[in-house]
């Protein structure tokens, strides 16, 4: 086992341990007015005590969540402003998140609560909540959007959860998809992580932190196949044959070219920034990538003075 892989496993072990100690008693911050970014490539989340996920919405809007508090921030990439959109109740968490542009719904993975949440992306109003798995025995990590609905990963079980979205934009009852094949490995402390989908929704791609690999998944059967080995994979993003992987504990984003048949992928380039501090998720807006700085290198829970979203050219 390489030294980098062992460091990754120790880091995920520390994260799971800290979340277990916190249980469901996370403290939420108070509402904070909008604040301007101090630099064009760094947007501060005012008053945040942690962060993990980032997503883009309509126009120049982006979203980021407070990992240990569950609050959601909404920002404007053109003006560099940010405000708190969702003031979550005590005990909620916000890990990965995605916006469905068609319905304007924001889907949020709820971490060790075993939950997923849906909000109105404009008002922040609660639309739906789901209890996917047992609290404390699961970690709902990330979410991907398809034309039919939203898929969530669980880092402690070989399962995905699907929430359908009706043609009128109403989320329905969820169902559980049990994985088979290499993506179903749960021997690590932290396993399934980021998730993405092809444009037609016929193939899912999942990151696996325990095996340091990416896999494809058939959303109809749960069967999985190897795509590529890559160190420290966290949040992922797929678009038109390109795949971006936040390699969190390596402080970089890898850009991969995926074969047309989704049987393999190769790294084309590695993107770095002096502002990266354990970037856990990645989103795309035009020619820019957004990455959420988790700052897990300061501790778990992290103890940094501020948390931010980093912008880099893709």
C-alpha positions as CSV (number, residue, x, y, z in Angstrom):
1,X,0.0,0.0,0.0
2,X,1.4,3.4,-1.0
3,X,1.9,6.1,1.6
4,X,-0.6,8.4,-0.1
5,X,-3.3,5.7,0.0
6,X,-2.7,5.1,3.7
7,X,-2.9,8.8,4.5
8,X,-6.2,8.9,2.6
9,X,-7.6,6.0,4.7
10,X,-6.4,7.6,7.9
11,X,-8.1,10.9,6.9
12,X,-11.4,9.2,6.1
13,X,-11.2,7.2,9.3
14,X,-10.8,10.4,11.3
15,X,-13.7,12.0,9.5
16,X,-16.1,9.1,10.2
17,X,-14.9,9.0,13.9
18,X,-15.5,12.7,14.4
19,X,-19.0,12.5,12.8
20,X,-19.8,9.5,15.0
21,X,-18.8,11.5,18.1
22,X,-20.9,14.5,17.0
23,X,-23.9,12.3,16.4
24,X,-26.9,14.5,15.5
25,X,-26.0,17.5,17.7
26,X,-24.4,19.8,15.1
27,X,-24.7,23.5,15.8
28,X,-26.1,25.8,13.2
29,X,-24.9,29.3,12.5
30,X,-27.1,32.4,12.7
31,X,-28.3,34.2,9.6
32,X,-25.6,36.3,7.9
33,X,-26.0,39.2,5.4
34,X,-24.5,39.0,2.0
35,X,-20.8,39.6,1.7
36,X,-18.5,40.4,-1.2
37,X,-15.7,38.1,-2.2
38,X,-12.2,39.5,-1.4
39,X,-10.7,38.1,-4.7
40,X,-12.1,36.9,-8.0
41,X,-10.9,33.4,-7.5
42,X,-12.0,32.9,-3.9
43,X,-15.5,33.4,-2.6
44,X,-16.0,33.3,1.2
45,X,-19.0,31.8,2.8
46,X,-19.9,34.4,5.5
47,X,-20.3,32.9,8.9
48,X,-19.8,29.3,7.8
49,X,-18.3,26.8,10.3
50,X,-17.6,24.1,7.7
51,X,-18.3,23.3,4.1
52,X,-18.2,20.2,1.8
53,X,-20.5,20.5,-1.3
54,X,-20.8,23.0,-4.1
55,X,-23.2,23.1,-7.1
56,X,-24.3,25.5,-9.8
57,X,-27.9,26.6,-10.5
58,X,-29.6,28.8,-13.0
59,X,-27.6,31.7,-14.5
60,X,-24.6,32.6,-12.3
61,X,-26.0,31.2,-9.1
62,X,-24.1,28.7,-7.0
63,X,-24.7,26.8,-3.8
64,X,-22.6,25.4,-1.0
65,X,-23.5,23.6,2.2
66,X,-22.4,23.8,5.8
67,X,-21.3,20.2,6.5
68,X,-21.8,20.0,10.2
69,X,-24.7,22.5,10.4
70,X,-26.8,21.7,7.4
71,X,-27.2,25.3,6.3
72,X,-27.1,26.2,2.6
73,X,-25.5,29.3,1.1
74,X,-26.4,30.8,-2.3
75,X,-24.0,33.0,-4.2
76,X,-23.7,35.0,-7.4
77,X,-20.6,34.3,-9.4
78,X,-20.8,37.6,-11.4
79,X,-21.0,39.8,-8.3
80,X,-19.1,37.6,-5.8
81,X,-21.9,37.9,-3.2
82,X,-23.1,35.2,-0.9
83,X,-26.0,34.9,1.5
84,X,-27.4,32.1,3.8
85,X,-30.4,30.6,2.0
86,X,-31.4,27.7,4.4
87,X,-31.1,28.0,8.1
88,X,-31.3,24.3,8.9
89,X,-32.7,22.8,12.1
90,X,-30.3,21.4,14.7
91,X,-29.0,18.0,13.8
92,X,-29.1,18.4,10.0
93,X,-26.0,18.0,7.8
94,X,-25.2,19.1,4.2
95,X,-22.7,17.1,2.2
96,X,-23.0,16.9,-1.6
97,X,-25.7,18.9,-3.3
98,X,-27.0,19.4,-6.8
99,X,-29.7,21.5,-8.5
100,X,-32.2,20.2,-11.0
101,X,-32.6,23.1,-13.4
102,X,-35.9,21.9,-14.8
103,X,-37.7,21.9,-11.5
104,X,-35.5,24.4,-9.7
105,X,-35.1,22.0,-6.8
106,X,-32.0,21.7,-4.7
107,X,-31.1,18.2,-3.5
108,X,-28.8,17.8,-0.5
109,X,-27.1,14.7,0.9
110,X,-27.5,14.5,4.7
111,X,-24.4,12.6,5.9
112,X,-24.7,10.5,9.0
113,X,-28.3,11.4,9.5
114,X,-29.1,8.9,6.8
115,X,-31.3,11.5,5.1
116,X,-31.6,13.5,1.9
117,X,-33.3,16.8,1.6
118,X,-35.0,18.8,-1.1
119,X,-35.4,22.6,-1.1
120,X,-36.7,25.3,-3.4
121,X,-33.5,26.6,-5.0
122,X,-34.9,30.2,-5.1
123,X,-36.6,30.6,-1.7
124,X,-34.8,27.9,0.3
125,X,-38.1,26.5,1.4
126,X,-38.2,22.9,2.4
127,X,-39.9,20.7,-0.2
128,X,-39.2,17.1,1.0
129,X,-37.0,15.0,3.3
130,X,-36.2,11.3,3.0
131,X,-34.9,8.8,5.5
132,X,-32.8,6.6,3.2
133,X,-31.0,4.6,5.9
134,X,-30.4,4.2,9.6
135,X,-28.9,7.3,11.3
136,X,-25.4,6.7,12.6
137,X,-25.0,3.6,10.5
138,X,-24.9,5.4,7.1
139,X,-23.3,8.4,5.4
140,X,-25.4,9.9,2.6
141,X,-22.6,11.5,0.7
142,X,-23.4,12.9,-2.7
143,X,-26.1,13.4,-5.3
144,X,-26.4,13.4,-9.1
145,X,-29.3,14.6,-11.3
146,X,-30.7,12.9,-14.3
147,X,-33.8,13.7,-16.4
148,X,-35.8,11.3,-14.3
149,X,-34.6,12.3,-10.8
150,X,-31.8,12.4,-8.2
151,X,-29.4,9.6,-7.2
152,X,-27.7,9.6,-3.7
153,X,-24.6,7.6,-2.5
154,X,-24.1,6.0,0.9
155,X,-20.4,5.7,2.0
156,X,-21.1,2.9,4.5
157,X,-23.4,0.7,2.5
158,X,-23.3,-0.7,-1.1
159,X,-26.5,1.2,-2.0
160,X,-27.8,4.1,-4.1
161,X,-31.1,5.9,-3.5
162,X,-33.2,7.3,-6.3
163,X,-35.8,10.1,-5.9
164,X,-37.9,10.5,-9.0
165,X,-39.0,13.9,-10.2
166,X,-42.4,14.2,-11.9
167,X,-42.9,16.1,-15.1
168,X,-44.4,18.9,-13.0
169,X,-41.4,19.1,-10.8
170,X,-42.6,17.1,-7.7
171,X,-40.2,14.7,-6.0
172,X,-41.7,11.3,-5.4
173,X,-41.1,8.3,-3.1
174,X,-37.5,6.9,-3.2
175,X,-36.3,3.5,-3.9
176,X,-33.0,1.7,-3.0
177,X,-30.6,0.2,-5.6
178,X,-28.3,-2.4,-4.2
179,X,-24.9,-2.5,-6.0
180,X,-23.0,-5.6,-7.2
181,X,-19.6,-5.9,-8.6
182,X,-16.5,-3.9,-7.6
183,X,-18.4,-0.7,-6.5
184,X,-20.1,-2.7,-3.8
185,X,-16.9,-3.1,-1.8
186,X,-17.4,-1.9,1.8
187,X,-14.2,-3.0,3.3
188,X,-12.9,0.5,3.7
189,X,-13.8,3.0,6.4
190,X,-15.3,5.3,3.7
191,X,-16.5,3.8,0.4
192,X,-18.9,5.2,-2.2
193,X,-18.4,8.9,-2.4
194,X,-19.1,11.2,-5.4
195,X,-21.6,10.4,-8.2
196,X,-22.3,11.6,-11.7
197,X,-24.5,10.6,-14.6
198,X,-24.4,10.6,-18.4
199,X,-26.7,13.0,-20.1
200,X,-29.2,10.3,-20.9
201,X,-29.1,8.9,-17.4
202,X,-28.4,5.3,-18.7
203,X,-25.0,5.1,-16.8
204,X,-23.9,6.3,-13.4
205,X,-20.3,7.0,-12.4
206,X,-19.3,6.6,-8.8
207,X,-16.1,7.5,-6.9
208,X,-14.9,5.0,-4.3
209,X,-12.6,6.4,-1.6
210,X,-11.9,2.9,-0.1
211,X,-10.5,1.4,-3.3
212,X,-9.2,4.7,-4.9
213,X,-11.2,4.0,-8.1
214,X,-14.1,5.1,-10.2
215,X,-16.8,2.7,-11.4
216,X,-19.7,2.7,-13.8
217,X,-23.1,1.6,-12.5
218,X,-26.1,0.3,-14.4
219,X,-29.0,2.2,-12.8
220,X,-31.5,-0.5,-13.8
221,X,-29.6,-3.4,-12.2
222,X,-27.0,-2.1,-9.8
223,X,-24.2,-3.9,-11.7
224,X,-20.9,-2.1,-11.6
225,X,-17.7,-2.2,-13.7
226,X,-14.2,-0.6,-13.3
227,X,-13.6,2.6,-15.0
228,X,-10.2,3.8,-13.8
229,X,-8.0,3.8,-10.7
230,X,-7.3,7.2,-9.2
231,X,-6.0,8.3,-5.8
232,X,-8.1,10.1,-3.3
233,X,-11.3,10.5,-5.3
234,X,-14.1,12.6,-3.8
235,X,-16.7,14.6,-5.6
236,X,-16.9,14.1,-9.4
237,X,-18.4,15.8,-12.4
238,X,-19.1,14.4,-15.9
239,X,-19.9,16.3,-19.1
240,X,-19.6,15.2,-22.7
241,X,-16.9,12.7,-22.3
242,X,-14.9,14.7,-19.7
243,X,-14.7,13.8,-16.1
244,X,-13.4,16.0,-13.3
245,X,-12.4,14.4,-10.0
246,X,-11.7,16.4,-6.8
247,X,-8.7,14.6,-5.4
248,X,-9.3,16.0,-1.9
249,X,-6.3,15.0,0.1
250,X,-4.0,15.6,-2.9
251,X,-5.3,19.3,-3.1
252,X,-6.0,19.0,-6.8
253,X,-8.6,18.4,-9.5
254,X,-7.9,15.8,-12.2
255,X,-9.5,16.1,-15.6
256,X,-10.0,12.8,-17.4
257,X,-10.9,11.9,-20.9
258,X,-13.5,9.0,-20.8
259,X,-13.7,6.5,-23.6
260,X,-16.9,6.7,-25.7
261,X,-18.1,3.2,-24.4
262,X,-17.3,4.2,-20.8
263,X,-14.9,1.3,-20.4
264,X,-11.9,3.4,-19.4
265,X,-10.5,6.9,-18.7
266,X,-7.1,8.6,-18.7
267,X,-6.0,11.7,-16.9
268,X,-5.5,14.6,-19.3
269,X,-4.3,17.2,-16.9
270,X,-4.2,18.1,-13.2
271,X,-5.6,21.5,-12.0
272,X,-4.2,23.1,-8.9
273,X,-4.6,26.4,-7.0
274,X,-2.7,28.0,-4.1
275,X,-6.2,28.4,-2.5
276,X,-7.0,24.7,-2.5
277,X,-7.3,23.3,1.1
278,X,-8.8,19.8,0.8
279,X,-11.2,20.5,-2.1
280,X,-14.0,17.9,-1.7
281,X,-16.5,18.7,-4.5
282,X,-16.4,20.3,-7.9
283,X,-18.9,22.1,-10.1
284,X,-18.7,23.6,-13.6
285,X,-19.8,27.1,-14.8
286,X,-18.8,28.0,-18.3
287,X,-15.0,27.8,-18.4
288,X,-14.6,27.8,-14.7
289,X,-14.5,25.0,-12.1
290,X,-15.8,25.6,-8.6
291,X,-14.3,23.6,-5.7
292,X,-15.5,23.6,-2.0
293,X,-12.6,23.9,0.5
294,X,-13.4,21.5,3.4
295,X,-10.1,22.3,5.3
296,X,-10.1,18.9,6.9
297,X,-6.4,19.4,7.4
298,X,-7.2,21.7,10.3
299,X,-9.0,18.9,12.1
300,X,-12.3,17.0,12.0
301,X,-14.5,19.0,12.5
302,X,-12.3,21.6,10.9
303,X,-11.2,24.6,12.9
304,X,-10.4,27.2,10.1
305,X,-11.4,30.9,10.5
306,X,-13.3,30.9,7.2
307,X,-14.6,28.6,4.5
308,X,-14.8,29.3,0.8
309,X,-15.4,28.2,-2.7
310,X,-12.4,28.3,-5.0
311,X,-12.7,29.2,-8.7
312,X,-10.1,27.9,-11.3
313,X,-10.0,27.8,-15.1
314,X,-10.7,24.3,-16.4
